[in-house]
Amino acid sequence: MEVERASVGELAERPLSDRLRELEELFDAAVMELRNGTPVAGEGLDLRDALERAIERHRTLGMPFTLALLVPPDDSRELWNDALTRAADEGTVVLDGGEGLTAAILPGVRPREAEVAVDRLRAHAWSAAGCHGRLPAAGRASCPGDGESADALLTLAHERLRRMTDAAVDRSRFERDGRPAPVTPLYPELG
């Protein structure tokens, strides 16, 4: 499709219905381009290439995005990837994150919305996969807030993921193996 510039006078001479039809065609073409340009998991695109595309989209269109690195629960990686793909919003790219991780690039998610969006994605996927136990760890980084290069975003997401998994290990030493904790009643005479 070709876009031509016109003056205000030229636009005023043409019927509104023609201009609206052209606008609809432009919008439809843009939607198709975004859909066709957004690969899904398993289509051969690696994480760095997908990040570079998202960074370029940010530079040209100003569209922010968030990278999430997620640990699959209980070694069920294929089930987890499928659940993430189904739980993701349209336009989200889910692919192999390397080192046993799954990566998701969430377009349109700003830094202030990133934590909630990533938590929602992993909670929906966890539920859809029928997982039990703790919610799997996730690290995130947003563009433009956390960096504007693939290396910076990956480094920060890995660091946040490491901190989250370290915190989960520290919490696990307080688990009680399913036994109820001893409780002292506030009013023993009523018990």
Salt bridges, closest charged atoms under 4 A:
ASP18 OD1 - ARG21 NH1 3.30
GLU22 OE2 - ARG14 NH2 2.56
ASP82 OD2 - ARG86 NE 3.25
GLU90 OE2 - ARG35 NE 2.84
ASP96 OD1 - ARG77 NH2 2.06
GLU115 OE1 - ARG140 NH2 3.83
ASP119 OD1 - ARG122 NE 3.01
ASP146 OD2 - ARG160 NH1 3.11
ASP151 OD1 - ARG48 NH1 2.54
GLU159 OE2 - ARG162 NH2 2.50
GLU159 OE2 - ARG163 NE 3.50
ASP166 OD2 - ARG162 NH1 2.79
GLU175 OE2 - ARG134 NH2 2.96
